Amino acid sequence: MHKIKAAIFVFAILTGVTSEAPRGSRLEGMIPENRHPDAAESRGIPKTASEFSERVREVDEYLRGFLKTSVVPGISVAMGVGDEFTQLRGYGFLDLDADVRRYVPEFPDKGAPITVRDLAYHRSGIRHYREDEALSHRHYESVLEALKVFADDPLVAKPGTAFSYSPYGYTLLSAAMERAAGQPFPALMREKILKPFEMTQTELETGERPLSDQATGYEAGDDGKPKVAPKTDLSVKWAGGGFVSTAGDLMKFARALLDGQSLREETMDLLWTPQPGREAAKATLGLGWQVTRTPNGKRLLMTGGNAIGGTTVMFIVPEEKVVLAFMTNMGNAPIRGVPAKILGILLGEDGALRHAHRSVRALSHSSPSQRLWNSSLRRVLHQHDLSVP
């Protein structure tokens, strides 16, 4: 199976993918050794599962409050009573409602705070591509270096007020993730996603070296026929669609989201809960996902998009544990309702899900910036006669 550019946004680890927070957190010395601060209010050790769960909730509330006022980036806590009750939980990593400049102070002040949540919802006001930027072949050594492309440009809208699709917003988001985790974005992805999910066929595309098992990418020429896509370097937007992968690896990713072990339940709720009052293309936005329903009322999660030389669509129906990962080695591929048709067959709702695919495409590619991208691409294809061999 050859690798194809996977134009899917990376956001699964934003709030802590695994049950554990960053290792190495140290709390020694915070509480005197021989005196518990609540000794006068001792209630005894919990003796039932419900009592233990109540203590876990108290600890959870306390630590969330602590991290809001502390410089500590994350805490990992393991609690147990005898052999019967155990709990392992991570806290912190990235505050969704913090000003992104808390993590990336190098990013210029825009006159109003841009929160991490704004970036994830595409409501930061950070612009989309200009001119030929989507065809960039320049390599950026780091996420922070890539910020220079757009950091000094004015916002297109006040943060938090309007949906405005921007892969650059996810570049800034990945910079915040780097700082919160204390490691570069590529290493963070390998440690938290690719390795534990066994996604051995997925990697960041840099454009620096050809991948022997990567499928040749194509784009439609002026005559509608496929032409070899121009070479690009996606290091300017790794988190906004800069991976190459296979449909099999995307299936592993989706199954890891559904297995109930890789992510905490509250993390999944956060990713897949629609943002109140905000809709695009008739699909309500979650954090990096679109959330809608099938004609029979089943919850339907969607993500996907285009890159130069590749198109990716992913559907998940959590209640049925149905997953569809669809990839083609052609950008802006004329696939129309094909992925949704396949999903309809799987669900027994054949032909009833065409609106789902239209929603995916309309969300991220029905903009003036997308039309500019298409125009620039056609010009490059014409100039270099990149036809199919």
C-alpha positions as YAML, in Angstrom:
chain: A
units: angstrom
residues:
- id: 1
  name: MET
  ca: [0.00, 0.00, 0.00]
- id: 2
  name: HIS
  ca: [1.54, 3.30, -1.09]
- id: 3
  name: LYS
  ca: [1.46, 6.38, 1.10]
- id: 4
  name: ILE
  ca: [-0.71, 9.35, 0.15]
- id: 5
  name: LYS
  ca: [-0.76, 12.87, 1.50]
- id: 6
  name: ALA
  ca: [-3.19, 12.84, 4.40]
- id: 7
  name: ALA
  ca: [-4.77, 16.27, 4.61]
- id: 8
  name: ILE
  ca: [-6.23, 15.77, 8.07]
- id: 9
  name: PHE
  ca: [-5.70, 18.19, 10.90]
- id: 10
  name: VAL
  ca: [-3.76, 16.99, 13.92]
- id: 11
  name: PHE
  ca: [-5.61, 17.79, 17.10]
- id: 12
  name: ALA
  ca: [-6.14, 14.52, 18.93]
- id: 13
  name: ILE
  ca: [-3.39, 15.16, 21.50]
- id: 14
  name: LEU
  ca: [-4.28, 18.73, 22.31]
- id: 15
  name: THR
  ca: [-5.75, 17.96, 25.71]
- id: 16
  name: GLY
  ca: [-3.72, 14.85, 26.49]
- id: 17
  name: VAL
  ca: [-4.24, 11.78, 24.33]
- id: 18
  name: THR
  ca: [-3.17, 9.18, 26.81]
- id: 19
  name: SER
  ca: [-4.17, 8.76, 30.41]
- id: 20
  name: GLU
  ca: [-0.82, 10.06, 31.59]
- id: 21
  name: ALA
  ca: [0.43, 13.62, 31.76]
- id: 22
  name: PRO
  ca: [4.07, 14.43, 30.92]
- id: 23
  name: ARG
  ca: [6.42, 12.21, 32.88]
- id: 24
  name: GLY
  ca: [8.73, 13.61, 35.50]
- id: 25
  name: SER
  ca: [6.37, 16.01, 37.26]
- id: 26
  name: ARG
  ca: [7.65, 16.47, 40.80]
- id: 27
  name: LEU
  ca: [5.58, 17.69, 43.75]
- id: 28
  name: GLU
  ca: [8.00, 16.93, 46.59]
- id: 29
  name: GLY
  ca: [8.10, 19.56, 49.28]
- id: 30
  name: MET
  ca: [4.69, 21.04, 48.58]
- id: 31
  name: ILE
  ca: [3.13, 19.48, 51.72]
- id: 32
  name: PRO
  ca: [4.95, 19.12, 55.06]
- id: 33
  name: GLU
  ca: [5.95, 15.53, 55.64]
- id: 34
  name: ASN
  ca: [4.10, 14.91, 58.92]
- id: 35
  name: ARG
  ca: [1.01, 17.09, 58.59]
- id: 36
  name: HIS
  ca: [-1.85, 16.73, 56.12]
- id: 37
  name: PRO
  ca: [-3.57, 20.07, 55.42]
- id: 38
  name: ASP
  ca: [-7.05, 18.54, 55.92]
- id: 39
  name: ALA
  ca: [-6.18, 16.37, 58.95]
- id: 40
  name: ALA
  ca: [-8.88, 18.00, 61.09]
- id: 41
  name: GLU
  ca: [-11.54, 16.98, 58.54]
- id: 42
  name: SER
  ca: [-10.55, 13.35, 58.14]
- id: 43
  name: ARG
  ca: [-13.35, 11.14, 56.77]
- id: 44
  name: GLY
  ca: [-11.41, 7.91, 56.70]
- id: 45
  name: ILE
  ca: [-10.32, 5.77, 53.79]
- id: 46
  name: PRO
  ca: [-13.02, 5.05, 51.18]
- id: 47
  name: LYS
  ca: [-14.45, 1.56, 51.55]
- id: 48
  name: THR
  ca: [-16.73, 1.32, 48.53]
- id: 49
  name: ALA
  ca: [-16.32, 1.99, 44.82]
- id: 50
  name: SER
  ca: [-18.75, 4.91, 44.99]
- id: 51
  name: GLU
  ca: [-16.81, 6.50, 47.87]
- id: 52
  name: PHE
  ca: [-13.56, 6.09, 45.96]
- id: 53
  name: SER
  ca: [-15.11, 7.65, 42.84]
- id: 54
  name: GLU
  ca: [-16.25, 10.62, 44.89]
- id: 55
  name: ARG
  ca: [-12.69, 11.16, 46.21]
- id: 56
  name: VAL
  ca: [-11.38, 10.95, 42.63]
- id: 57
  name: ARG
  ca: [-13.83, 13.66, 41.60]
- id: 58
  name: GLU
  ca: [-12.64, 15.86, 44.49]
- id: 59
  name: VAL
  ca: [-9.00, 15.39, 43.47]
- id: 60
  name: ASP
  ca: [-9.92, 16.09, 39.87]
- id: 61
  name: GLU
  ca: [-11.61, 19.38, 40.76]
- id: 62
  name: TYR
  ca: [-8.75, 20.42, 43.04]
- id: 63
  name: LEU
  ca: [-6.01, 19.75, 40.49]
- id: 64
  name: ARG
  ca: [-7.84, 21.48, 37.65]
- id: 65
  name: GLY
  ca: [-8.13, 24.56, 39.85]
- id: 66
  name: PHE
  ca: [-4.48, 24.31, 40.88]
- id: 67
  name: LEU
  ca: [-3.24, 24.21, 37.28]
- id: 68
  name: LYS
  ca: [-5.21, 27.32, 36.36]
- id: 69
  name: THR
  ca: [-3.05, 29.41, 38.70]
- id: 70
  name: SER
  ca: [0.22, 27.46, 38.52]
- id: 71
  name: VAL
  ca: [3.15, 27.47, 36.12]
- id: 72
  name: VAL
  ca: [3.29, 23.66, 36.35]
- id: 73
  name: PRO
  ca: [2.49, 22.41, 32.80]
- id: 74
  name: GLY
  ca: [1.12, 18.99, 33.73]
- id: 75
  name: ILE
  ca: [0.60, 16.50, 36.53]
- id: 76
  name: SER
  ca: [0.23, 12.72, 36.50]
- id: 77
  name: VAL
  ca: [-1.56, 11.13, 39.45]
- id: 78
  name: ALA
  ca: [-2.02, 7.45, 40.31]
- id: 79
  name: MET
  ca: [-4.37, 6.68, 43.22]
- id: 80
  name: GLY
  ca: [-5.26, 3.36, 44.78]
- id: 81
  name: VAL
  ca: [-6.89, 1.81, 47.84]
- id: 82
  name: GLY
  ca: [-5.89, -1.80, 48.42]
- id: 83
  name: ASP
  ca: [-6.13, -3.95, 45.33]
- id: 84
  name: GLU
  ca: [-9.68, -3.02, 44.42]
- id: 85
  name: PHE
  ca: [-9.72, 0.65, 43.46]
- id: 86
  name: THR
  ca: [-7.20, 2.32, 41.17]
- id: 87
  name: GLN
  ca: [-7.19, 5.46, 39.11]
- id: 88
  name: LEU
  ca: [-4.57, 6.87, 36.74]
- id: 89
  name: ARG
  ca: [-5.13, 10.30, 35.30]
- id: 90
  name: GLY
  ca: [-3.22, 13.12, 33.66]
- id: 91
  name: TYR
  ca: [-3.87, 16.84, 34.07]
- id: 92
  name: GLY
  ca: [-2.75, 19.91, 32.25]
- id: 93
  name: PHE
  ca: [-0.62, 19.99, 29.09]
- id: 94
  name: LEU
  ca: [-2.50, 22.75, 27.30]
- id: 95
  name: ASP
  ca: [-5.13, 25.21, 28.51]
- id: 96
  name: LEU
  ca: [-7.75, 25.61, 25.79]
- id: 97
  name: ASP
  ca: [-8.82, 29.03, 27.01]
- id: 98
  name: ALA
  ca: [-5.35, 30.49, 27.52]
- id: 99
  name: ASP
  ca: [-3.97, 33.21, 25.26]
- id: 100
  name: VAL
  ca: [-1.69, 31.39, 22.83]
- id: 101
  name: ARG
  ca: [1.01, 33.95, 23.62]
- id: 102
  name: ARG
  ca: [1.28, 32.35, 27.05]
- id: 103
  name: TYR
  ca: [2.99, 29.47, 25.22]
- id: 104
  name: VAL
  ca: [4.39, 31.32, 22.19]
- id: 105
  name: PRO
  ca: [5.31, 34.83, 23.38]
- id: 106
  name: GLU
  ca: [7.19, 35.42, 20.11]
- id: 107
  name: PHE
  ca: [3.88, 35.61, 18.26]
- id: 108
  name: PRO
  ca: [2.91, 39.29, 17.89]
- id: 109
  name: ASP
  ca: [0.15, 40.85, 19.98]
- id: 110
  name: LYS
  ca: [-2.88, 41.28, 17.70]
- id: 111
  name: GLY
  ca: [-4.77, 43.64, 19.98]
- id: 112
  name: ALA
  ca: [-7.05, 40.90, 21.30]
- id: 113
  name: PRO
  ca: [-6.12, 37.51, 22.76]
- id: 114
  name: ILE
  ca: [-6.20, 34.47, 20.48]
- id: 115
  name: THR
  ca: [-6.98, 31.42, 22.58]
- id: 116
  name: VAL
  ca: [-5.92, 27.86, 21.93]
- id: 117
  name: ARG
  ca: [-9.61, 27.05, 21.50]
- id: 118
  name: ASP
  ca: [-9.97, 29.77, 18.84]
- id: 119
  name: LEU
  ca: [-7.16, 28.17, 16.85]
- id: 120
  name: ALA
  ca: [-8.70, 24.71, 17.07]
- id: 121
  name: TYR
  ca: [-12.12, 25.98, 15.96]
- id: 122
  name: HIS
  ca: [-10.72, 28.00, 13.03]
- id: 123
  name: ARG
  ca: [-11.97, 31.23, 14.58]
- id: 124
  name: SER
  ca: [-8.62, 32.83, 15.37]
- id: 125
  name: GLY
  ca: [-8.76, 35.33, 12.50]
- id: 126
  name: ILE
  ca: [-5.41, 34.09, 11.15]
- id: 127
  name: ARG
  ca: [-5.41, 34.20, 7.37]
- id: 128
  name: HIS
  ca: [-5.42, 31.40, 4.80]
- id: 129
  name: TYR
  ca: [-3.00, 30.98, 1.88]
- id: 130
  name: ARG
  ca: [-1.97, 33.87, -0.35]
- id: 131
  name: GLU
  ca: [-1.03, 33.58, -4.01]
- id: 132
  name: ASP
  ca: [1.25, 30.55, -4.48]
- id: 133
  name: GLU
  ca: [1.83, 29.73, -0.79]
- id: 134
  name: ALA
  ca: [0.02, 26.38, -1.05]
- id: 135
  name: LEU
  ca: [2.66, 25.36, -3.60]
- id: 136
  name: SER
  ca: [5.60, 26.27, -1.38]
- id: 137
  name: HIS
  ca: [8.72, 24.12, -1.70]
- id: 138
  name: ARG
  ca: [10.67, 25.96, 1.00]
- id: 139
  name: HIS
  ca: [11.66, 23.83, 3.97]
- id: 140
  name: TYR
  ca: [11.24, 25.17, 7.52]
- id: 141
  name: GLU
  ca: [13.48, 23.63, 10.15]
- id: 142
  name: SER
  ca: [10.94, 24.13, 12.92]
- id: 143
  name: VAL
  ca: [7.34, 25.07, 13.62]
- id: 144
  name: LEU
  ca: [8.51, 28.36, 15.11]
- id: 145
  name: GLU
  ca: [10.37, 29.22, 11.92]
- id: 146
  name: ALA
  ca: [7.22, 28.57, 9.88]
- id: 147
  name: LEU
  ca: [5.32, 31.18, 11.92]
- id: 148
  name: LYS
  ca: [7.26, 33.89, 10.08]
- id: 149
  name: VAL
  ca: [5.13, 33.30, 6.98]
- id: 150
  name: PHE
  ca: [2.02, 34.85, 8.55]
- id: 151
  name: ALA
  ca: [2.85, 36.15, 12.03]
- id: 152
  name: ASP
  ca: [3.10, 39.83, 11.04]
- id: 153
  name: ASP
  ca: [-0.02, 39.88, 8.86]
- id: 154
  name: PRO
  ca: [-3.28, 41.46, 10.06]
- id: 155
  name: LEU
  ca: [-6.13, 39.25, 11.20]
- id: 156
  name: VAL
  ca: [-9.08, 38.74, 8.87]
- id: 157
  name: ALA
  ca: [-11.53, 38.88, 11.80]
- id: 158
  name: LYS
  ca: [-11.52, 39.56, 15.53]
- id: 159
  name: PRO
  ca: [-10.56, 36.36, 17.40]
- id: 160
  name: GLY
  ca: [-13.53, 34.30, 18.49]
- id: 161
  name: THR
  ca: [-16.10, 36.07, 16.32]
- id: 162
  name: ALA
  ca: [-16.14, 34.26, 12.97]
- id: 163
  name: PHE
  ca: [-15.22, 30.99, 11.32]
- id: 164
  name: SER
  ca: [-12.27, 31.45, 8.96]
- id: 165
  name: TYR
  ca: [-10.51, 28.32, 7.72]
- id: 166
  name: SER
  ca: [-6.74, 28.50, 8.22]
- id: 167
  name: PRO
  ca: [-4.07, 25.77, 8.18]
- id: 168
  name: TYR
  ca: [-1.69, 28.45, 9.50]
- id: 169
  name: GLY
  ca: [-3.81, 28.64, 12.64]
- id: 170
  name: TYR
  ca: [-2.91, 25.01, 13.25]
- id: 171
  name: THR
  ca: [0.76, 25.83, 12.70]
- id: 172
  name: LEU
  ca: [0.51, 28.27, 15.61]
- id: 173
  name: LEU
  ca: [-1.44, 25.66, 17.56]
- id: 174
  name: SER
  ca: [1.37, 23.14, 17.05]
- id: 175
  name: ALA
  ca: [3.86, 25.72, 18.34]
- id: 176
  name: ALA
  ca: [1.82, 26.00, 21.54]
- id: 177
  name: MET
  ca: [1.74, 22.21, 21.81]
- id: 178
  name: GLU
  ca: [5.54, 22.12, 21.48]
- id: 179
  name: ARG
  ca: [6.02, 24.57, 24.30]
- id: 180
  name: ALA
  ca: [3.48, 22.90, 26.59]
- id: 181
  name: ALA
  ca: [4.98, 19.44, 26.01]
- id: 182
  name: GLY
  ca: [8.59, 20.59, 26.05]
- id: 183
  name: GLN
  ca: [9.54, 18.78, 22.85]
- id: 184
  name: PRO
  ca: [9.45, 19.48, 19.10]
- id: 185
  name: PHE
  ca: [6.21, 18.79, 17.26]
- id: 186
  name: PRO
  ca: [7.59, 15.88, 15.15]
- id: 187
  name: ALA
  ca: [8.91, 14.11, 18.27]
- id: 188
  name: LEU
  ca: [5.67, 14.81, 20.11]
- id: 189
  name: MET
  ca: [3.64, 13.22, 17.33]
- id: 190
  name: ARG
  ca: [5.86, 10.16, 17.22]
- id: 191
  name: GLU
  ca: [5.72, 9.66, 20.99]
- id: 192
  name: LYS
  ca: [2.03, 10.37, 21.62]
- id: 193
  name: ILE
  ca: [0.32, 9.26, 18.41]
- id: 194
  name: LEU
  ca: [2.31, 7.36, 15.79]
- id: 195
  name: LYS
  ca: [4.18, 4.94, 18.06]
- id: 196
  name: PRO
  ca: [1.42, 4.04, 20.57]
- id: 197
  name: PHE
  ca: [-1.18, 3.74, 17.79]
- id: 198
  name: GLU
  ca: [1.28, 1.63, 15.72]
- id: 199
  name: MET
  ca: [0.95, 3.95, 12.72]
- id: 200
  name: THR
  ca: [4.14, 2.72, 11.11]
- id: 201
  name: GLN
  ca: [3.29, 4.01, 7.62]
- id: 202
  name: THR
  ca: [2.67, 7.62, 8.66]
- id: 203
  name: GLU
  ca: [5.26, 10.39, 8.71]
- id: 204
  name: LEU
  ca: [5.66, 14.10, 8.22]
- id: 205
  name: GLU
  ca: [6.30, 15.19, 4.67]
- id: 206
  name: THR
  ca: [9.26, 17.52, 4.26]
- id: 207
  name: GLY
  ca: [9.87, 17.48, 0.51]
- id: 208
  name: GLU
  ca: [13.57, 16.96, 1.22]
- id: 209
  name: ARG
  ca: [13.73, 13.37, 0.04]
- id: 210
  name: PRO
  ca: [11.52, 11.17, -2.12]
- id: 211
  name: LEU
  ca: [9.65, 8.42, -0.31]
- id: 212
  name: SER
  ca: [10.12, 5.18, -2.21]
- id: 213
  name: ASP
  ca: [6.70, 3.90, -1.26]
- id: 214
  name: GLN
  ca: [4.79, 7.15, -1.74]
- id: 215
  name: ALA
  ca: [2.24, 7.22, -4.53]
- id: 216
  name: THR
  ca: [2.75, 9.82, -7.26]
- id: 217
  name: GLY
  ca: [0.42, 12.75, -6.68]
- id: 218
  name: TYR
  ca: [-1.72, 14.26, -9.42]
- id: 219
  name: GLU
  ca: [-3.82, 17.36, -10.05]
- id: 220
  name: ALA
  ca: [-6.36, 18.07, -12.76]
- id: 221
  name: GLY
  ca: [-5.04, 20.07, -15.70]
- id: 222
  name: ASP
  ca: [-7.00, 22.61, -17.74]
- id: 223
  name: ASP
  ca: [-8.34, 19.77, -19.86]
- id: 224
  name: GLY
  ca: [-9.55, 17.92, -16.78]
- id: 225
  name: LYS
  ca: [-7.02, 15.14, -17.22]
- id: 226
  name: PRO
  ca: [-4.62, 14.26, -14.38]
- id: 227
  name: LYS
  ca: [-1.14, 15.78, -14.43]
- id: 228
  name: VAL
  ca: [1.72, 15.03, -12.07]
- id: 229
  name: ALA
  ca: [1.45, 17.41, -9.13]
- id: 230
  name: PRO
  ca: [4.31, 19.86, -8.48]
- id: 231
  name: LYS
  ca: [6.72, 19.11, -5.66]
- id: 232
  name: THR
  ca: [5.85, 20.82, -2.38]
- id: 233
  name: ASP
  ca: [7.24, 20.98, 1.15]
- id: 234
  name: LEU
  ca: [4.55, 20.88, 3.83]
- id: 235
  name: SER
  ca: [6.74, 21.88, 6.79]
- id: 236
  name: VAL
  ca: [4.92, 25.24, 6.82]
- id: 237
  name: LYS
  ca: [1.73, 23.48, 7.94]
- id: 238
  name: TRP
  ca: [2.59, 20.08, 9.41]
- id: 239
  name: ALA
  ca: [-0.29, 20.20, 11.88]
- id: 240
  name: GLY
  ca: [-2.65, 21.55, 9.24]
- id: 241
  name: GLY
  ca: [-2.32, 18.69, 6.77]
- id: 242
  name: GLY
  ca: [1.37, 17.84, 6.43]
- id: 243
  name: PHE
  ca: [1.50, 14.06, 6.80]
- id: 244
  name: VAL
  ca: [1.75, 11.19, 4.35]
- id: 245
  name: SER
  ca: [-0.07, 8.04, 5.39]
- id: 246
  name: THR
  ca: [-2.11, 5.06, 4.27]
- id: 247
  name: ALA
  ca: [-5.79, 4.22, 4.64]
- id: 248
  name: GLY
  ca: [-4.74, 1.36, 6.92]
- id: 249
  name: ASP
  ca: [-2.89, 3.68, 9.30]
- id: 250
  name: LEU
  ca: [-5.83, 6.09, 9.38]
- id: 251
  name: MET
  ca: [-8.00, 3.12, 10.34]
- id: 252
  name: LYS
  ca: [-5.61, 2.43, 13.26]
- id: 253
  name: PHE
  ca: [-5.94, 6.06, 14.33]
- id: 254
  name: ALA
  ca: [-9.74, 5.92, 14.27]
- id: 255
  name: ARG
  ca: [-9.86, 2.64, 16.16]
- id: 256
  name: ALA
  ca: [-7.56, 4.04, 18.82]
- id: 257
  name: LEU
  ca: [-10.05, 6.88, 19.31]
- id: 258
  name: LEU
  ca: [-12.85, 4.37, 19.76]
- id: 259
  name: ASP
  ca: [-11.17, 1.76, 21.96]
- id: 260
  name: GLY
  ca: [-11.86, 3.54, 25.25]
- id: 261
  name: GLN
  ca: [-8.27, 3.06, 26.37]
- id: 262
  name: SER
  ca: [-6.13, 5.49, 24.38]
- id: 263
  name: LEU
  ca: [-8.00, 8.65, 25.38]
- id: 264
  name: ARG
  ca: [-9.97, 9.64, 28.42]
- id: 265
  name: GLU
  ca: [-13.74, 9.85, 27.99]
- id: 266
  name: GLU
  ca: [-13.72, 13.57, 28.77]
- id: 267
  name: THR
  ca: [-11.10, 14.14, 26.07]
- id: 268
  name: MET
  ca: [-13.29, 12.41, 23.49]
- id: 269
  name: ASP
  ca: [-16.31, 14.42, 24.62]
- id: 270
  name: LEU
  ca: [-14.30, 17.58, 24.15]
- id: 271
  name: LEU
  ca: [-13.18, 16.65, 20.64]
- id: 272
  name: TRP
  ca: [-16.59, 15.46, 19.47]
- id: 273
  name: THR
  ca: [-18.98, 17.86, 21.20]
- id: 274
  name: PRO
  ca: [-20.38, 20.45, 18.77]
- id: 275
  name: GLN
  ca: [-19.51, 24.05, 19.46]
- id: 276
  name: PRO
  ca: [-22.80, 25.72, 20.47]
- id: 277
  name: GLY
  ca: [-24.28, 28.05, 17.89]
- id: 278
  name: ARG
  ca: [-21.57, 27.69, 15.25]
- id: 279
  name: GLU
  ca: [-22.17, 25.78, 12.03]
- id: 280
  name: ALA
  ca: [-20.45, 25.49, 8.68]
- id: 281
  name: ALA
  ca: [-21.70, 23.65, 5.62]
- id: 282
  name: LYS
  ca: [-24.64, 22.31, 7.68]
- id: 283
  name: ALA
  ca: [-22.26, 20.41, 9.96]
- id: 284
  name: THR
  ca: [-21.55, 21.58, 13.50]
- id: 285
  name: LEU
  ca: [-17.92, 21.96, 14.48]
- id: 286
  name: GLY
  ca: [-16.19, 20.07, 17.24]
- id: 287
  name: LEU
  ca: [-12.50, 20.45, 18.01]
- id: 288
  name: GLY
  ca: [-10.92, 19.54, 14.69]
- id: 289
  name: TRP
  ca: [-13.95, 17.46, 13.69]
- id: 290
  name: GLN
  ca: [-17.35, 18.05, 12.12]
- id: 291
  name: VAL
  ca: [-20.24, 16.52, 14.02]
- id: 292
  name: THR
  ca: [-23.55, 15.77, 12.35]
- id: 293
  name: ARG
  ca: [-25.99, 12.85, 12.02]
- id: 294
  name: THR
  ca: [-26.88, 10.28, 9.44]
- id: 295
  name: PRO
  ca: [-30.42, 10.28, 8.02]
- id: 296
  name: ASN
  ca: [-31.26, 7.58, 10.59]
- id: 297
  name: GLY
  ca: [-30.07, 9.76, 13.48]
- id: 298
  name: LYS
  ca: [-26.69, 8.16, 14.19]
- id: 299
  name: ARG
  ca: [-23.89, 10.53, 15.21]
- id: 300
  name: LEU
  ca: [-21.49, 11.03, 12.31]
- id: 301
  name: LEU
  ca: [-17.97, 12.45, 12.70]
- id: 302
  name: MET
  ca: [-16.11, 13.76, 9.67]
- id: 303
  name: THR
  ca: [-12.73, 15.20, 8.83]
- id: 304
  name: GLY
  ca: [-10.61, 15.49, 5.72]
- id: 305
  name: GLY
  ca: [-9.32, 17.84, 3.09]
- id: 306
  name: ASN
  ca: [-7.05, 18.42, 0.12]
- id: 307
  name: ALA
  ca: [-3.30, 18.71, -0.29]
- id: 308
  name: ILE
  ca: [-1.33, 19.11, -3.50]
- id: 309
  name: GLY
  ca: [-1.49, 15.61, -4.93]
- id: 310
  name: GLY
  ca: [-3.87, 14.04, -2.42]
- id: 311
  name: THR
  ca: [-7.40, 14.03, -1.00]
- id: 312
  name: THR
  ca: [-8.46, 12.39, 2.26]
- id: 313
  name: VAL
  ca: [-11.86, 11.85, 3.86]
- id: 314
  name: MET
  ca: [-12.55, 10.08, 7.14]
- id: 315
  name: PHE
  ca: [-15.94, 9.14, 8.63]
- id: 316
  name: ILE
  ca: [-16.56, 7.67, 12.09]
- id: 317
  name: VAL
  ca: [-19.92, 6.50, 13.45]
- id: 318
  name: PRO
  ca: [-18.95, 5.99, 17.14]
- id: 319
  name: GLU
  ca: [-22.07, 4.22, 18.35]
- id: 320
  name: GLU
  ca: [-21.68, 1.54, 15.69]
- id: 321
  name: LYS
  ca: [-17.84, 1.62, 15.70]
- id: 322
  name: VAL
  ca: [-17.97, 2.07, 11.94]
- id: 323
  name: VAL
  ca: [-14.92, 3.71, 10.34]
- id: 324
  name: LEU
  ca: [-14.21, 4.70, 6.76]
- id: 325
  name: ALA
  ca: [-10.83, 6.09, 5.66]
- id: 326
  name: PHE
  ca: [-10.84, 7.16, 2.00]
- id: 327
  name: MET
  ca: [-7.73, 8.41, 0.19]
- id: 328
  name: THR
  ca: [-6.85, 9.23, -3.38]
- id: 329
  name: ASN
  ca: [-3.56, 10.42, -4.86]
- id: 330
  name: MET
  ca: [-5.17, 13.41, -6.56]
- id: 331
  name: GLY
  ca: [-5.74, 16.84, -5.12]
- id: 332
  name: ASN
  ca: [-9.25, 18.29, -5.47]
- id: 333
  name: ALA
  ca: [-10.22, 14.87, -6.81]
- id: 334
  name: PRO
  ca: [-13.59, 14.68, -8.62]
- id: 335
  name: ILE
  ca: [-14.90, 12.03, -6.26]
- id: 336
  name: ARG
  ca: [-18.21, 13.78, -5.50]
- id: 337
  name: GLY
  ca: [-20.25, 11.57, -3.15]
- id: 338
  name: VAL
  ca: [-18.10, 8.44, -3.48]
- id: 339
  name: PRO
  ca: [-16.90, 8.21, 0.18]
- id: 340
  name: ALA
  ca: [-20.39, 8.93, 1.48]
- id: 341
  name: LYS
  ca: [-21.83, 6.30, -0.87]
- id: 342
  name: ILE
  ca: [-19.43, 3.72, 0.58]
- id: 343
  name: LEU
  ca: [-20.38, 4.72, 4.12]
- id: 344
  name: GLY
  ca: [-24.05, 4.45, 3.23]
- id: 345
  name: ILE
  ca: [-23.47, 0.88, 2.04]
- id: 346
  name: LEU
  ca: [-21.69, 0.01, 5.30]
- id: 347
  name: LEU
  ca: [-24.50, 1.49, 7.39]
- id: 348
  name: GLY
  ca: [-27.32, 0.10, 5.29]
- id: 349
  name: GLU
  ca: [-28.34, 3.65, 4.40]
- id: 350
  name: ASP
  ca: [-27.26, 3.35, 0.78]
- id: 351
  name: GLY
  ca: [-27.34, 6.59, -1.17]
- id: 352
  name: ALA
  ca: [-28.58, 8.68, 1.75]
- id: 353
  name: LEU
  ca: [-25.30, 10.25, 2.88]
- id: 354
  name: ARG
  ca: [-24.20, 12.38, -0.06]
- id: 355
  name: HIS
  ca: [-24.71, 15.51, 2.03]
- id: 356
  name: ALA
  ca: [-21.92, 14.34, 4.37]
- id: 357
  name: HIS
  ca: [-19.26, 14.45, 1.67]
- id: 358
  name: ARG
  ca: [-20.48, 17.80, 0.40]
- id: 359
  name: SER
  ca: [-20.18, 19.14, 3.94]
- id: 360
  name: VAL
  ca: [-16.56, 18.05, 4.23]
- id: 361
  name: ARG
  ca: [-15.59, 19.68, 0.96]
- id: 362
  name: ALA
  ca: [-17.63, 22.83, 1.53]
- id: 363
  name: LEU
  ca: [-16.21, 23.45, 5.00]
- id: 364
  name: SER
  ca: [-12.60, 23.81, 3.97]
- id: 365
  name: HIS
  ca: [-12.54, 24.44, 0.25]
- id: 366
  name: SER
  ca: [-15.35, 26.79, -0.80]
- id: 367
  name: SER
  ca: [-13.47, 29.98, -0.05]
- id: 368
  name: PRO
  ca: [-11.82, 32.75, -2.08]
- id: 369
  name: SER
  ca: [-8.47, 31.45, -0.79]
- id: 370
  name: GLN
  ca: [-9.21, 27.99, -2.18]
- id: 371
  name: ARG
  ca: [-10.15, 29.45, -5.56]
- id: 372
  name: LEU
  ca: [-6.87, 31.40, -5.53]
- id: 373
  name: TRP
  ca: [-5.00, 28.18, -4.72]
- id: 374
  name: ASN
  ca: [-6.69, 26.37, -7.62]
- id: 375
  name: SER
  ca: [-5.84, 29.24, -9.98]
- id: 376
  name: SER
  ca: [-2.18, 29.23, -8.90]
- id: 377
  name: LEU
  ca: [-1.98, 25.47, -9.31]
- id: 378
  name: ARG
  ca: [-3.39, 25.56, -12.83]
- id: 379
  name: ARG
  ca: [-0.80, 28.19, -13.74]
- id: 380
  name: VAL
  ca: [2.06, 26.05, -12.43]
- id: 381
  name: LEU
  ca: [0.80, 22.93, -14.21]
- id: 382
  name: HIS
  ca: [0.53, 24.87, -17.47]
- id: 383
  name: GLN
  ca: [3.98, 26.47, -17.17]
- id: 384
  name: HIS
  ca: [5.81, 23.24, -16.45]
- id: 385
  name: ASP
  ca: [3.69, 20.84, -18.53]
- id: 386
  name: LEU
  ca: [3.58, 18.34, -15.68]
- id: 387
  name: SER
  ca: [1.68, 15.71, -17.61]
- id: 388
  name: VAL
  ca: [1.20, 12.07, -16.78]
- id: 389
  name: PRO
  ca: [4.15, 10.02, -18.09]
...
